[in-house]
């Protein structure tokens, strides 16, 4: 329970949902994408990182 609480606190105050952040980090690390690639991929899904 304590570990779950600290995880929730880690994502507190963020502009995007936890799932979006985790997805971007996963793609960034797994597929060696640039940040520009991630921004373009998220823009295709209707998210803006401006």
C-alpha positions in Angstrom: 0.0 0.0 0.0 2.8 2.4 0.9 4.5 1.8 -2.5 1.2 2.5 -4.4 0.8 5.8 -2.5 4.3 7.0 -3.4 3.5 6.1 -7.0 0.4 8.2 -6.9 2.3 11.1 -5.4 5.0 10.8 -8.1 2.4 11.7 -10.7 0.6 14.4 -8.7 0.5 17.8 -10.4 1.3 16.5 -13.9 -0.4 17.9 -17.0 -1.1 14.5 -18.5 -2.6 11.3 -17.2 -0.2 8.8 -15.7 -1.0 6.3 -18.5 0.1 8.8 -21.2 3.4 9.5 -19.3 4.1 5.8 -18.9 3.3 5.1 -22.5 5.6 7.9 -23.8 8.5 6.8 -21.5 8.0 3.1 -22.6 8.1 4.0 -26.3 11.0 6.4 -25.8 13.1 3.8 -24.2 12.0 0.7 -26.1 12.2 2.1 -29.7 14.9 4.7 -29.3 12.6 7.5 -30.4 13.5 11.1 -30.3 11.3 13.5 -28.3 10.2 15.0 -31.6 9.0 11.6 -32.7 7.0 11.2 -29.5 5.4 14.7 -29.9 4.4 13.8 -33.5 3.0 10.5 -32.4 0.9 12.0 -29.6 -0.3 14.8 -31.9 -1.7 12.1 -34.2 -3.7 10.9 -31.2 -5.0 14.4 -30.4 -2.6 15.4 -27.6 -0.6 18.6 -27.7 2.7 19.1 -25.8 3.1 22.8 -26.4 
